[in-house]
């Protein structure tokens, strides 16, 4: 539950198109030009999932000292996901995942901060970006928590 002041601050984060103060829908569109189409759910569902993800990323940004969070990969169409070697049921296909980097912070630090932002799937792939997803919140997610940190 949240009070009026909290809701006021949350509403101030969202612009008229549904994007947030520090994230825009265009950052999450599939890099093959298909926008939010061609995934495993409708484009409307993907966009709503992305909107919710943006709020979690706002929390991550805040917990990282208001440092900029760069989205390297958001939603992926099925064809784009295949072209980058993504998993067959990647959470990117639903718009509930992002690969992010925070300038000046290690992926280990970003991983630790993301654990407290409502993400249920985390994997550090490289020293340059961190995967975050919300797999347990959605019926098409894997329904199990997944944490893997391979970076010291």
JOUR-V418273 format. One record per residue. N is the residue number from 0. RES is the residue in one small letter. SS is DSSP state (a for helix, b for strand, c for the rest). PHI is phi in degrees with one decimal (999 if undefined). PSI is psi in whole degrees, -180 to 180 (* if undefined). Layout:
N:RES:SS:PHI:PSI / N:RES:SS:PHI:PSI
This chain:
0:x:c:999:147 / 1:x:c:-133.8:150 / 2:x:c:-89.6:179 / 3:x:a:-60.4:-40 / 4:x:a:-65.6:-41 / 5:x:a:-64.0:-46 / 6:x:a:-62.8:-36 / 7:x:a:-62.9:-43 / 8:x:a:-67.7:-39 / 9:x:a:-65.0:-45 / 10:x:a:-63.2:-31 / 11:x:a:-67.8:-22 / 12:x:a:-74.4:-24 / 13:x:b:-98.5:133 / 14:x:c:-89.2:178 / 15:x:c:-62.9:-25 / 16:x:c:-90.4:2 / 17:x:c:96.0:-11 / 18:x:c:-73.6:170 / 19:x:b:-106.5:-180 / 20:x:c:-58.1:-36 / 21:x:c:-117.5:0 / 22:x:c:-133.1:142 / 23:x:c:-120.3:147 / 24:x:a:-53.8:-35 / 25:x:a:-60.5:-26 / 26:x:a:-67.0:-20 / 27:x:a:-106.4:-4 / 28:x:c:-67.7:149 / 29:x:b:-59.3:136 / 30:x:c:-73.8:0 / 31:x:c:-94.6:8 / 32:x:c:88.8:4 / 33:x:c:-88.2:4 / 34:x:b:64.7:-120 / 35:x:c:-110.4:16 / 36:x:c:-98.2:161 / 37:x:c:86.4:12 / 38:x:c:-93.8:-157 / 39:x:c:-94.9:-3 / 40:x:c:-135.8:169 / 41:x:c:-63.6:158 / 42:x:a:-60.2:-35 / 43:x:a:-63.5:-44 / 44:x:a:-65.8:-43 / 45:x:a:-58.4:-47 / 46:x:a:-62.6:-40 / 47:x:a:-66.3:-41 / 48:x:a:-62.3:-41 / 49:x:a:-63.9:-41 / 50:x:a:-57.7:-45 / 51:x:a:-64.6:-38 / 52:x:a:-64.3:-37 / 53:x:a:-60.1:-37 / 54:x:a:-65.3:-40 / 55:x:a:-65.3:-38 / 56:x:a:-69.6:-30 / 57:x:a:-62.2:-43 / 58:x:a:-62.4:-43 / 59:x:a:-60.8:-46 / 60:x:a:-57.2:-46 / 61:x:a:-60.3:-45 / 62:x:a:-71.1:-16 / 63:x:c:-96.0:21 / 64:x:c:74.9:30 / 65:x:c:62.1:25 / 66:x:c:-75.6:148 / 67:x:c:-62.8:137 / 68:x:b:-107.0:120 / 69:x:b:-97.2:129 / 70:x:b:-93.1:113 / 71:x:b:-85.4:-32 / 72:x:b:-154.5:130 / 73:x:c:-115.9:-115 / 74:x:c:-67.3:145 / 75:x:c:-130.4:133 / 76:x:c:-67.8:164 / 77:x:a:-58.4:-43 / 78:x:a:-68.8:-40 / 79:x:a:-66.8:-42 / 80:x:a:-58.9:-43 / 81:x:a:-64.2:-39 / 82:x:a:-68.3:-24 / 83:x:c:-100.3:6 / 84:x:c:76.3:26 / 85:x:c:-70.6:159 / 86:x:c:-63.5:149 / 87:x:c:-58.5:-32 / 88:x:c:-116.8:40 / 89:x:c:-54.8:141 / 90:x:a:-67.8:-17 / 91:x:a:-63.4:-29 / 92:x:a:-67.7:-13 / 93:x:a:-112.6:-6 / 94:x:c:80.3:18 / 95:x:c:-108.1:16 / 96:x:b:-135.4:158 / 97:x:b:-151.7:149 / 98:x:b:-107.9:121 / 99:x:b:-130.2:162 / 100:x:b:-138.7:148 / 101:x:b:-122.4:114 / 102:x:c:-58.1:129 / 103:x:c:91.7:-7 / 104:x:c:-119.4:144 / 105:x:c:-71.8:158 / 106:x:a:-63.9:-30 / 107:x:a:-60.8:-44 / 108:x:a:-66.0:-44 / 109:x:a:-62.1:-43 / 110:x:a:-55.4:-50 / 111:x:a:-62.9:-39 / 112:x:a:-70.2:-40 / 113:x:a:-65.3:-29 / 114:x:c:-57.4:-26 / 115:x:c:-100.4:10 / 116:x:c:-111.1:15 / 117:x:c:91.0:9 / 118:x:c:-83.3:142 / 119:x:c:-113.4:0 / 120:x:b:-138.0:121 / 121:x:b:-137.0:135 / 122:x:b:-148.9:131 / 123:x:b:-93.8:114 / 124:x:c:-88.5:-40 / 125:x:c:-141.4:-179 / 126:x:c:-81.6:2 / 127:x:c:-112.5:-17 / 128:x:c:-151.4:158 / 129:x:b:-121.6:131 / 130:x:b:-87.5:134 / 131:x:b:-132.4:140 / 132:x:b:-151.8:170 / 133:x:c:-120.0:49 / 134:x:c:-61.1:-29 / 135:x:c:-84.9:-12 / 136:x:c:-82.3:-15 / 137:x:c:-122.1:145 / 138:x:c:-63.9:-23 / 139:x:c:-94.3:1 / 140:x:c:-78.4:178 / 141:x:c:-76.9:-11 / 142:x:c:63.2:20 / 143:x:c:-143.0:148 / 144:x:c:-71.1:146 / 145:x:b:-142.6:115 / 146:x:b:-129.6:124 / 147:x:b:-145.2:117 / 148:x:b:-118.2:109 / 149:x:c:-99.3:5 / 150:x:c:-113.9:133 / 151:x:c:-81.7:*
